[in-house]
Amino acid sequence: MSPEGASGAKQDIRSDIYSLGLVLGFAATGRSPAGSESVPKVLYRIMQGHLDFDGSEPPLLDVVVRATRRAPDERFQHPDELRAAVPGQEVTRNHQGARPPLGGHGVPDRGRLLP
C-alpha cells in the first residue's frame, strides 16, 4: 500500500508503481520492506518512508528505491519509465508509436474509475 493509499488520499498509477516497488523489494531481500509486525507499525513505516531494502543491490536497489519514494512526484511516473530503468528491458511501442493502454487490455487508469 502506498503512503497516499494509507492516508486515504487520491491514488493513481504511481500508487501501483509504489506497490510494485514493495514487491520487488520483497523479492530481492526475502522479507517485507515495511516489516511484518502489527498493521499500525507497517503503516507507520510506509507513511514515514522507513523501508528496509538491506540485501538488495544496484541496479535493482536503485529502481526499488525510486519506485517507493514517499512523494508520488518523485517516483516513476509511468510503468514504461520503471521498465526502462531496469537493465536489459526495452520499452515497446505499438506500430503507431503510442504507448499500449495501461493494463494491456484497454482498462482506463484507476483515477477514472474512482469518484
HELIX and SHEET records of a PDB file:
HELIX    1   1 PRO A    3  SER A    7  1                                   5    
HELIX    2   2 ILE A   13  THR A   29  1                                  17    
HELIX    3   3 VAL A   39  GLN A   48  1                                  10    
HELIX    4   4 LEU A   60  ALA A   67  1                                   8    
HELIX    5   5 PRO A   72  GLU A   74  5                                   3    
HELIX    6   6 PRO A   79  ALA A   85  1                                   7    
HELIX    7   7 LEU A  102  GLY A  104  5                                   3    
HELIX    8   8 ARG A  110  LEU A  113  1                                   4    
END                                                                             
